Amino acid sequence: MHPETLEPITFEHHYKEVEAVTISATAPVEVIDAFDRARNAFLYSWFVYELGSLAEMQGYSTLEMALRIRMKIRPGKKVSGLSYLLNDAIAQGIVTDSQSHFEGGIAYFISKMRNTWGHGTDNLLDPSATIQALRLSADLINQLFPPSGVRR
């Protein structure tokens, strides 16, 4: 059901939700492409429900890639992981923890969710939770690569 109208959600509504979650054109092309894979997986979750889990994992993986690129971490260099990278970006003021209502902060929440998917689970999320996760990842990536002229 659509949360505002309480009518059944249509594919058109689903498509518009996915279409609205975008990455800034200032992000590296590999980040944009990787996030598009998350968006496409979520779009196709309309037909195959389980693809929502794949979409969420891809969104978190793209966030980690974006952090590594923005923080200039050489490919292959061992770093403690997503939580470390995100906490470091917050400490440096590159991104803000605007979602402080998450217990333990945004870095803890995202790394916990990413690890849930990355280490295997049979859980499936409601599509409304998956789109929220994609929005959150996109927001953080867009903070890493703000529009031209705006630099954090």
Buried (B, 14 or more C-beta within 10 A) or exposed (E): EEEEEEEEBEEEBBEEBBEEBBBBEBBBEEBBEBBBBBBBBBBBBBEEEEBBBBBBBBBBBBBBBBBBBBBEBEEEEEBEBBBEBBBBBBEEEBBBBEEEEBEEBBBBBBBBBBBBBBEEEEEEBEBEEBBBBBBBBBBBBBBBBBEEEEEE
